[in-house]
Amino acid sequence: MSKQKKATAADAVERAQAPEADSGRRLSPWRVIGAGLVAVIVVTAGAVGFQWWSARAAVDAKPWFASYVDVTATPRFAFENLGGTSTKDAVLSFVVSSKDDGCEPSWGAAYSLDEARGSLDLDRRIARLQQQGGTVAVSFGGQRNDELAVGCDDPSALKKAYAEVVDRYKIGTIDLDLEGAGLTDRDAAARRASAIAALQQDRRAAGTGLAVWLTLPVAPTGLTSDGTDAIAAMLKAKVDIAGVNVMTMDFGDAKNAKTSMAKTAEQAVSATQRQLGILYDRAKLHQSDPSLWAKLGATPMIGQNDVEAEVFSLADAATFNTWAVSNGLGRMSMWSANRDKTCGSNYVDLTVVSDACSGVSQGKKTFAGVLSKGFDGRIGLGEGQVTTAEPTSAATKDDPATSPYPIWTTKNSYLKGAKVVWHHNVYQAKWWTKGDVPDNPVLNAWETPWELVGPVLPGETPIPQPTLPAGTYPNWSGTATYDKGQRILFDGVPFEAKWWTQGDSPEAASADPDSSPWAPLTQDEIDQIVGGSPSR
């Protein structure tokens, strides 16, 4: 999801050709039967069976909720922990063109897919979420970088790039967040539509399927002409669009100052529903009214929006959720899970958008908990749900040859940030530790120095671990004096003096880190020393 999305009413497509949408309709059994009879009649009259299937699939799919997660934002959001909540699914964002090669997919133009596997442990964290019953979709595009179709003008390479992401993460749903050049570049739109259509056909032939959502900016009066053109390009290429998700945020001057954010979002989605009906009719793929609502999604920006006067409150979330459920929307999302908490007291100006908090007082409530009510389905149409293999028994011995990190042992000391393998899972040290079993059952997270990252993945091999060469620092001596900043080795672990000290063993740093004069270096600091030169 991007920031600074300023949709304007002046750009909205002409909507005088169709009657106003009935925003108060509910999906009743009789309407479902009626829609099915109409579809059968259309098929009998000679329309393709695919048209009927597409309309019925949209209505029959259970509405789902999934928060966007900004994968590359700092501080890093532990989306894998969503697996322990009632809102397990996530839309990971954003895959874009790399800075060096427009046809190479990257995460935020900062990490290649392989680099994200290593630096962000992304593949393992996805697997951890899946272990707990969660599912992910991947979002391409956003506002800050080039969506793949903009950066890659080779049609075959473009299809390959999309497929690389889909196949690597074994996803059944993709989200195309089209903004900036990704929305306005007509040539890119044609390339994208052709590549996605071909990829969708390939997956359907293989029996897997691929749900495709378009995420577009919106005004209270509906989509811009660029937005409707993007949908038309997809339909022309015969892409089976699972739905259109509108970004109900940052309305700017198009919003009536006296209208609430919830009501403005309702207006925007209602206008889009009518536009979507026109676009399907023009493509000769008529959709029933319930089907059109089921093909719609909405994504508010929770709390403080980029426009200072726009704040989407918890009350707005509750009102909008009730309206969305009553109209049968197929999807609800939010920007973003990273922000779904009250800002701390050290964050002064709440009108300045934070990547890590909402800017409003939430108490014990979460926006995810409010917006997800009634959206009980799961990502996708049931075709691409991802599952992982059954966890390996703890009785099966960890194999160093197939473990990415060293096997944990009670004899070794581990620095903050160090990773180990234990019982076929990867753990990361939260602070210096020695002798603490990684999977020791505890009631509270603060009782263990270890954080579970995720399972050891199939086909993994050892990752070279940087170590300090012998003699990098002197070994600690109980009789020597040390000034602030001096470094030593204790049982092979490097420590740095926080103040002048003599006779204080670094071993006490684990039990009482505040009063100990010694602080162990972190794994990141070790990596920097090995990569460059030791300091002090």
N, C-alpha and C positions, 0 to 999 in steps of 0.2 A: 504494500500500500504506500502510496506516496504522501508527501505533504505538499501544501501549497497547490491544491487542486481547485481552480477557480472556474467552475462551470458558469455560463451565463445564459439567461433566458433568451437573449437575442439570437443565440446560435441553435435554439431548439428547432427540430424539424417540424414541418407543417402537420397539424393533427386534425384538420377540419374534415378529413375524409371518413372519419369513423365516429360512432357515437361514444359518449363518455363511458368509461369503465364503471361498473357497479362495485364500488369499494366495500360494500357491506355484505357481499355474497359469501355464503358458506358452501362447502362441498358436501352435499347430501347424497345418500345412496341413489335417490331417484335421478339426481343430476348426473351421477357417474354412469348409470344405466343409459340415460338419454344421450350422453356424450358418446358412449360406446356404440349405440344404434346409429347415430349420425356418422360415426367413423366407418361403420360397416357399409352404410349406404354409399358413402363416398368411394370406398374401395370397390364396391360392386359397380359403380358408375365408371370405373376405369382408372382411378387414382392408384398410385403405387402403394403396396402394402407397407412400405417403410414409413410413409406419412402417418398411417394409423398407429403403427407401433410407437413412433416417436411421441405422438400426442398422449397415448395411453401410459407410456413409461413415465412421462413427466408427472402425471397425476398420481400414479400408483406408488412412486418412490416416496418414502417417508421423509418429511422435512428434516434437515440436519443443521447442526450448529458446529462451527469450528472457528476458533480465533486465528487471526494471522499472528505469526511469530517472525520477528525480524532476527534472522539467524546471525547476522554479522554485527549487530548492535552491541555496545558495551554499556553497562555490565552485561555479561552473557546471561541470557535467560534460559533456565533449565527446563525446556519444554518437555523433556522426557518425564518430568515429575507430574505432568498433566495426566499420566496414566493412572495415578492414584486419586483422581478427582472424577466428578460426574461429567465433566466436559473433556473427554480424552483426546478428541481429534484436533489436528492443527494444520493450518495452511502455511507452509514454510516459504519464506520470501527472502530475497528475490534472486532468481537465476537470470543472468544477463550476459551480454558479450564480454569476453575478457578484454583487457586494455591492449593486449598484443595481437589478438586474432579475433576478428568479429564473429567467426564461425565456431569459436571455442566457448562452451558454456562455463560460466563462473558464478560463484556466489558473491553478489555485490561488487563485481569487478575487483575483488580483493583476494579471493581464494579460488583456485581451480578445484574441480571436484575431488581430485586426489589430495590437494592441500587441505581442503575442508575435512577430509577424512582424518588427516593427521593433526592439524592444528586445532580444529574444532571438535574432533572426535564425532563428527556428524553422523556417519554411518552407524556407529555403535549406539549413539543416543536415539536414533530412529528405531533401531532394533529393541532398545530398552522400552521405548514407548509401546511398541508392538507387543512385547512380552506381557504388558499390562492391559492389552486389549485396545490400545489406541491405533489410530490410522492417520496417515499424513497425505496431504496433497502438496504439490509444489507450484508456486506462483512464479511466472515469468514476467519480467518487465519492471514496472514501477516508474517513478519519476526521475530518479537521480542518474540512471545509467541507460545504456541502449538495450532495448529488447532485442532478442536474437535476430529477428527478421529485419531490423534496422541495420544492425552491424554486419549481417551476412547476406551477400547478394548472390550466392551460389545455391540454387534450389536444392540440389542433392545434399550439399553439405549442411544446409539448414535443417532438412528433415533428419539427417544423421545426428545433429546437435540436440534436437528435441528428443529423439529416440534414446540418445545416450543417457539423458536425465531420467526419462521414464523407465528405462530398463535397469539402470543402476539402483534406483530406489524402489523399483517394483511397485510403482504407483498406478492406481486406477483412475485418478482424477488429476487434471491439470487446470490451472487458473492463469488466464492471460490478462494481466493488469496493464491496460493500454493507456499511456499518457504521453504527453509531449510528442516527439517524433513517432513514437510507437503508435500513436492515435492518428496523426495527421499525414504521415507518409503513405500515399496511395500505393506506390510500388511495393513497399514493405508489407502492406496489408494483403496484397495479392499473393506475395511469396508465402506469407504466413498461412493464409487460408489453404493454399495448395499443399504446403508441407503437412499441416495438421490433418487435412482430409486424407492424404496418403498414409500417414501414420495411423490414423483411426481405422482405415480400411485394412491395413496390415494386421493390426491387433485383433480386429474382429475376425479376420480370416484364421488367426491363430487361436480363436476361442477365448480371448481375454477381454477385449473392449477397452474403450477409453472415454471417460466423461470429460467434456470440455466446457469450462465456464469462461465467459468474458466479463471482466471487471472494468467498469467504465465510470468516468465522472458524470455527474448529473446536476441539474438545476431543479428548483421546485416545479418548473414547467416541463421537465423531462430531459431526455438525452440531447446532446448537441448534434448537429448534422454530422460531425466527424464520428460520433458514437453510433449513429444509425447506419452510417456508411460502413463502419467496421463489422456490424452485424450482417449487413447485406452482402459484404464480401465473403463472409463465412458461409452463408446460405447459398450463394452462387457457386461456391466450390463444393457444395454438398457436404459440408461439415455438419454432423449431427450435434447441435448445440444443446448441452445439458441445461444451460441456463445463462441468464444475464444478471450479474451482480452489480448493483449501483452503489457508488460511494456517497452515502448521505452525510456529507461533511463539507466544511469550508465553502458554504454557499455564497459568501460575500454579499455584494450589492443585490444579488438576485433574491435574497431572503428578506421578507417583511420583518422589520424590527420588532413588531408586536406579536409575531407568530412564534410559538415555541419550536424548539428543535425537533421534538417528536412530530408535531403537526406538519412541519416543513418536510420532514422525511417521508411522511405519509403521502403528501402531495407529489413528491418526486417519484416515488414508487408507482403511484396510481397513474401518473402521466406516462411513465415508462411502459406500464402494462398495455396501455392503449397503443403506443407506438410499436411495441413488439408485435401486437396483433396485425397491424398494417404491414409490417415488414414480412411476416409469414404469409399473409395473403398475397402480397406482391410476388413472393417466391413460389406461389401456388402450393403452399404447404399449410393449409388452414389449420389453426389450433383452436380447440374449444376454450371457453373462458376459464374453466378450472385449470386447464393445461397451461395457459399463459401465466396465471398466478403461480403455479408450481414451477415454472421456468424462471421465476424471479428470485433474486437474493438481494440483501441489503447489508451494507457495512458502514455503521456509524463510527466516527472517531470518538472514543469514549473520553469523557471529561472535557478538558480544555482543548478546543480546536486551534488550528493555525490562525484563524481569524479571531482576534481577541474577544470580540463581543459574542462569540458563539461557544457555548458550553453545553455539552450533552450530558445532562445529569442522570443520576440513578432513577429519578422520577420520570425523565424522558425515556429512559430505557424500558421501564415497566409499561408505560403507555404505548410505546412503539411496539413492544413485544406482543401485547394484547391485540393490537390492531393487525400485526403481521400474521399471527396465528389464526385470527378470525377470517382473514382473507386467503389463507392457504399458501403463503409464501413457501417456496421450496428450500430456502437457505437463509441462515442468519450468520453473519460473521461480525468481527469488530477489529478495529485497529487500536491497540494490539494487546496480546497477552502480556507483553513486556511491560505495559503501562497500567495493568489492572491492579493498582494499589494506591493508597494515599501517599502523597509525597511526605518525606521526612521533614522535621523542623529545620533542618539545615538548607532546605530548598526554599529560597526566599520569595521570588517573584512567580507566583502560580500562573500568571497570564502568559508566561513564556513556556512553550510546550517542552515537556521532558520526554525522553525516550524510555524512561524507567518508572514513571508514575503518572497518574491521571490528572493531577492538578485540582481535584475535588476531594472533599472528605467522604470516605466510603464506610467508615466504621468497620464492622465485620462483614459487610456485603462485598460482593464482587460483581462487576458488570457482566462477566460470563455467566454467573449464576442467575442473573435477572434476564438477560437476553436469550438464554438457552431454553427457557421454559416452553414446553410444547414442541420443541424441535428435538424429537427423540430418535431420529434416524442417524445414519452414519454417512460419512463422506462417500460419494459415488453412487452408482446405481446397482450395487451388489455384484458388479462384474469384476472389479479389480481389488477387492479387499485383500490386504496383505497380511500374511501370518508368518510366524517364525517357527522354527523347529522346536520340538519339546526340549525344555532345558536339560542339559546333560546332568546326570546324577553326580552329586558331590562325591560319591564313592569312587568315581572314575578319576584316576590320577591326572593332574595337570601335566601336559606335555610341553616342555620348553621349546621343542621344535615347531609347535603349532600355536605358541603363545606370543602375542606381540610385545609383552613386557615381562620382566623377570617374575618368576614364581615367588610369592611371598614366603619369607622364612622368619622364624622368631628371633634369629640371631642378628639380623641386619637392622640398621637404623635407616629411616626413610625421611627425607626432607619434605617440607610442604610442596605439594605439586607433583610429587613422585607417583608413578603409576605402577601397579603390580597386578598379577593375575592370581586369583584364588578361587578354586572350585568353578573354573571355566567362566569367570566374570572378571571384568577389569574394575579396579578400585583406584581412587586417587586420594592421596594424603591431604587432609585439611590443615595439618600442622605436623611438626616433627614428631615422629613416633617410633617406638621400638617395642616389640612383643605384643602389640594389640592385634588380635585376630580380625581380619577385615570383615568377615561375615558374622562376628559375634552379635547375637540378638540383643538389641537395646530398645528401650521404650522411647527415648528421645534422641534426636540427631546429634545433640551436643555431647552425648555420652561416648561417641566413637570418633576417632581421628580419621576414619575412612568414609569416603562417599562412593556409592556404587555408580559407575558410569554406564555400564551395559555389558552384554555378553561378548565373549570371544567370538568373532565372526568366522564363518567357514573360509578356509584357504589362507588364513593369516599366518605370517611368519614373524620371527623376532625383529623388532625395530631396534637399530643400534642405539645404545644408551650412552650419552656423554658422561665420562668420568674424569675426575681430576687426576692428572699425572702425579706420581709419587714425588713428594718434595715441593708441591705447589705452595703449601703453607707448612710451618713447623708444627710438630705434634704438641698438644697441650702439656704443660708441666705445672705441677702444683706449687713449685717454688718460684716460678718465673712471675714477673709483673707484666701486665698488659695495659696499654693505653686504649682509650676509646678509638674504635675503628680498626684495631688490629685483628687479623684473622689467624685461626689455627685449625688443626684437624684433631678431631676426637673420635676415635673408633672409625676413622676414615671419613667422617662427616665434617664439612667446614662450618665453623662458627665465627661470628664477628662480635667483638666486645662493644657493649653499649656504653660502658664507662670504665674507669680505671678499676682493675681487679687483680687479686692475687689469691690463689688457693681455692677459688670457687669453681667447682667442677661443672663443665657444660652439661653434664647428665641431668642436673637439676632443672635445666631449661624446660624440659618436658613437663615436669610435675608442677612447677611454679614459674611460668614464663615471665610474669610481670616483675618479680623480685630478682630473677636471675640476671647477672650482668652479661650473659651470653645469649645471642639470637642465632639460630641455625640459618644458613643461607637457604633460599628457596631453589627449587629445581630450575626455574627460569634463570635465576642468577648463575647457577652452575652452567647452564647452556650458554649464557653470554660469555662466561669466563673461558669455556672451552672453544667457543667460536672466535673469541678475540684474544685478549691477554689478561692475566690476573691483575687485579688492582691491589694496592696496599700491601 
